[in-house]
Amino acid sequence: MVVIAAGSILLMWIGELITEFGVGNGVSLIIFAGIVSAIPAQIAQALFAFDISQLPTYIGFIAAALVIMAGVVFITESERPIPVTYARRVRGNKVLGGISTYLPLRVNQAGVMPIIFALSFLLFPQMIATFLAQSTIPWLSSGATAVVNGLSNQWVYGSLYFLLVVIFTYFYTAITFEPHQIAKNLQKNGAFIPGVRPGGTTSEYLGNIITRITLVGALFLGFLAVLPIVLQGITGITALTIGGTALLIVVSVVLDLVKKVDAQTSIREY
């Protein structure tokens, strides 16, 4: 336990050094390295269990992996632009404002957090039920055993997992995105959304939009979460898995790294 704690602190320190003196978020890069380093072992395991009769399955898996990766990039980068106009103000001989811009609302506003929350929410009762299944009280033991057996069913587990990811996506988005505060800041800075009254109407308008686009992000996150279960159920090959959480982390880190490298390159050019 002490070794694990010391190792975690060391990795956090190294991550902070990378963030301060390198490019990108250090902790994210370390997690990214851990995920990528496991890929060769997974490929070796798949090759070891390779059967020529299952070649179409492997080809289909590779094609599906590429399509899913493209979908993750698309959803991660997708946003709904809300047009915003700044009112004109005259100060002396200068005319300020009158600029049109946009407010980007991301489709995947919550990121990878809903998957982590849902996984924790499922694992905790499973651990408690496993412990209580050994109880000497008959009704408690039978109830806990029923919970363990229910969650051991892949389709029951996958359905609950999907539902929890969708719920936590809306929950996390509601915490991190505050339409009322955004509407207040827009009004304070003399900005407005064309065709929408400032204040409460703007807040309601933004809330309705984020609710609709979050549905797309929530369903996509739920699909990514249960993807390994679905693939194993269809193909019957446990060596072929695409981890939705790992894909999200890898794509997010790579996109963030590319943007920061481009920014550093632009700064050096000027």
N, C-alpha and C positions, 0 to 999 in steps of 0.2 A: 504493500500500500504506500509506504514511504517512497519507494523507488518510482512508482507511478506518479505520485504527486511531484517529486523532484523533476522527473522527466517532463511533465506537463509545464512546470514553471520554466524549465530550460527552453522548451520549444516556444513558449510565449515570449520569452526574452529575445530569442533569435528572430521571432516574427516581428517584434518591435524594431529590432535593428534593421531588418530588411525594409520595413515601412519607412524608417527614418533616412536610411542611406541608399536604398535601392529604388526600384520602380514597382508600384502596386502595393497592395495590402499584404504584409508579410505572413500573417496567420492564414489568410486565404490561399496564398501561394504554397504554404506548407501542406495544407489539406489537399490542394490540387496535386502536389507532388506525390502524396500518399495514394491518391486515387489512381493516378496515371501509372505509378510504379507497380500496381497490382494487375495491370492489363496483360503484360507478358505471361504471367502465371496462369491467368484465365485462358489465354490463347493456347498455351501449352496443354492445359487440362482438356480443352475442347479438341485439340489435335490428337491427344492420347486416346480419347473416347471416340475418335472419328470412325464412321462406318460409311463406306462408299454408297450404300443403299439410301443413306440419309442426306446425300449431296444436295438434292433440291431444298431440303429443310435448311441446310446451312446457307445456301445461296439466298433463300428467302429471308433468313435471319439478317444477313449482311445488308440486303436491300432495305429491310425494315429499320435497321439501326441507322442507316444513312438518312432515311425519310424522317425518323423521329428526331435525329440530331438537327436536321434542318428546321423541323417544327419547333424545337426548343429555342433555337436562335431567333426564329421569327416571332414567337410569343414573347421572348425576353426583350426584344427590341421594339415590339409593337407598342404604339401609344395613340391615344385619341387627342388630336390638337384642338383646343378650345380657343377660338379667336378672342383676343383681348385688345381693346383700344384705349389709349391714354387721352384724356380730355385736354384740349388746348388751354394753356394759361398764358396770359400776357404779363410780363414783368419788365417794366420800363419799355425799352425798344426791342426786347427779345420775346419771341413766341416759343413757349415751351410746350412739350407734349405733342399730341396729334399723331403719335406713333402707333402703328398696328403691329402686334406680335401675337404669340399664342401661348397658352398654358398646356403643357404636355401631361396627359393623364395616362399612366402606364397600364397596360392590360394586366400584367403580372405585378401588381403593386406590392404584394406580400412577399415575393421572392420564394425562398425555400423553407421559410419558417413554418407554414402550415403543415408541411409533411413531417417536420421534426416534432411539432406539437402533437399531431395525430399519432405518430409512432410511440411517443412517450405515454400518451393517454391509453393506448392499447396494451403496452408492455406492463404498465404498473398493475392493473387488475389481474393480469395473467400471472405475475409474480406472486401477488397476494393469494390468488386462488390456488396456486401450486403449493404454497405453504399451508393454507388452511385444509387442503385435501388430505393432509396427514393427521388431521384432528381426530380425537377420540369421540367427539360429539357426532352422532350419526347424521342428523339433518344438515349440520354445517359441512361435514365431509362430503356428503352426496351433492350438496349445492355447489361447492367449490369444484368438485370433479366434473359436474355438468358444465360449468363455465370453462374449465380447461379443455374439455372435449369439444365444446362449441367453437372456441377460438382456435383449436387445432385444425378444424375444417378450413381448408384454403379458401373456399368460396365464401363462407361466412366471414372469415377474417378479412378477405379482400373487399367485401361489400361494406363492412363497418369501416375499414380503412378509407375507402373512397368517400363515404359519407362524412367522416370526421375531417378529412382534408378540405372538402367543400365548405363545411361549417367554419373551420378555423381560418380559411382564406377570407371569408367575410368578416370574421371576428378581428383578425389582425389588420385588415384593411380599414375597418372602422376605427381602430385605435390609432393607426399611423396617418390616416388621411382625414383631415378635419375641414369639411366644406365651409362651416361657419367661420373659422379662422381665416381661411383663404379669401372668402367673400369680404370679410372685415378688412384684410390687408389691401385688397384691390380697391375698395372704397376709400381707404385712407390715402392711397397713392394716386387717387384721381383716375383710376382705371375701371373699365366696365366691359361686360360682354355684350356685343351688339344684339339688340332685340330683347335683352333681359334687364329688368330693373335692378339697380344695386341693392345690396343688403340681403334681407331674408330671401327674396326671390332668387338671387344669384346662388345663395347657399343651397336652396332646394333644387335648383337646376343642376348644380355640380353633384349633389348627392344622388339624383336620379341617374345621371350619366355614369358615375362611378359604380353604382349598383348594377347597371346593365353590363358594363364591360368587365366587371369583376366576375360575372357568371362565366364568361369565356375562360378567364384565367383560372377560376376554381375548377371547372370541368377538366381543363388541360392538366392542372396539377394532380387532380384525382386520378386521371388516366396514367400519368407518369408514375404515381405512387404504386398502383396495382399492376403496372406493366410486367415486372418479373413474374408475378403469380400467373398472369394471363398467358405469358409466353411459355412458361413451364407446363401449364395445363394443356396448351395446344400442341406443342412440339414433343413434350414428354422427355426433353433433354435438360437435365439440371445444369449442365455445363454452360448452356446458352442463356445468359441473363443480361438484361439491360437495366441498370439501376437508375431510376428516374431522378432520385436525389443527387447521385453522383454526376449525372449528365448536367443537371441544373448548375451545380457548383462549378464543374469544369467549364461550361459555356460562359457563365457569368465572369469567372476569373479571366478567361482568355479574352473576352470582349473588353473587360475593364483594363487589362494589360495592354491591349492594342491601342485603346484610346489614350492611355497615359504615355505610351511610347510615341504616338503621333503628336501629342501635346509637347513632349520634351523635344522632339525633332523640330517642330515649328518654332519653339523658343530659341533653339540653337541657330536656326536659319536667320532669324531676325536679330 
